[in-house]
């Protein structure tokens, strides 16, 4: 009988083999086009890598242990695959539907999401603001069996490919933070349009767009959960989302260190390997220690997440610490590679530019420190 550790090792091998065969050879083409082919999504679904926490009756894998999602994310980083699009679809939207959707909603949407036949996005950020979801301007007004949505969203991951968009809107003029609701808007709905793909500094294969809702009529059956409980749903879902982002952070830092240690042993300057200079040795020794601490911190938080014991504040701490470290590691490692890392096809250069946004989405570092300080009674 296989142990749990053996099961994770087998799953990691499955992820690695799949991504090396179906993902890595196409990544450069996807980056040039600005989005990942829809055919890849269906391959991911057939490989059993979507809907990990969803019941098999709904097309999922029933892998409720978050370590499965963690392993898949780590292997995407290792293979150089654009991770945010899968995380947004898999760890965020599908988990919201699985946790808060009615049986009818789950049966209507989750099988296609798990199979990769439909792609999902979550739309919170607006042109006028991002981290403060209580300041949302997009509105939904009830009119009989429909809600009329008006407003816009920006910087939406999967914005071009998305067939289902989980949209945060204001549904009531009540107290601040207690008037947010979530709706699932479908591609074909009248009044829902999207702008051209936005050009970003990094994650070039992650299609990102502005979304517009102009008198968009959404059936009342597409309300997720109850009216005005969106902020509560966010708090519940944020711990998982921030663990996904933190997994990207730690895996990216580990990959950068691995590439850099190898490079400094081979690269010569003044007749010796650059890794043998005391300053460089000490920089790498410090980074190596900090990355190993981050790995322990992340794994401990994920264990608490699995047990239902990870608080919103502790998830904020992990996300803040790991993403700040990721950017620091990426920058120091790029410096040690010198000019070669500043080329557009450099693996370490891509790691550096992709790292920067990690301190922004999923809660900026500044907002996370607000959450943490408030939990201290400050």
GIMORA-V338036 format. One line per field, one symbol per residue. ss: DSSP state (H for helix, E for strand, C for the rest). phi: phi as a letter, one per 40 degrees, with the letter a starting at -180 (. if undefined). A space follows every 50 residues. Layout:
ss->???
phi->???
//
This chain:
ss->CCCHHHHHHHHHHHHHHHHHHHCHHHHHHHHHHCCCCHHHHHHHHHCCCC CCCCCHHHCCCCCCCHHHHHHHHHHHHHHCCCHHHHHHHHHHHHHHHHHH CCHHHHHHHHHHHHHCCCCEEEECCECCECCCHHHCCCEEEEECCEEEEE EEEEEEECCCCCCEEEEEEECCCCCCCCCEEEEEEECCCCCEEEEEECCC CCCCCCCEEEEEEEEEEEEHHHEECCCCCHHHHHHHHHHHHHHHHHHHHH HHHHHHHHHHHHHHHHCEECCEEHHHCHHHHHHHHHHHHHHHHHHHHHHH HHHHHHCCCCCHHHHHHHHHHHHHHHHHHHHHHHHHHHHHHHCCCCHHHH HHHHHHHHHCCCCCHHHHHHHHHHHCCC
phi->.ccdcccccccccccccccccbbdcbdccccccgacdcccdccccccgbb gcccddcbgcbfcccccccccccdcccccgcccdcccccccbcdcccccb ccdcccccbcdccccgcbbbabbbcbdcibcccccdbcbbbcbgcbbbca iabbfccgdccccbbcbcbcbacccdgbbbbbbccbdcccgbbbcccccb cbfccccbacbbbbfccbdcccccgbdgbdcccdccccccdccccccdcc cccccccccccccccccbafgacccccddcccdccccdcccccccccccc ccccdccgbccccccccccccccccdcccdccccdccgdccccccccccc dccccccccbcghcdcccccccccccgc
//
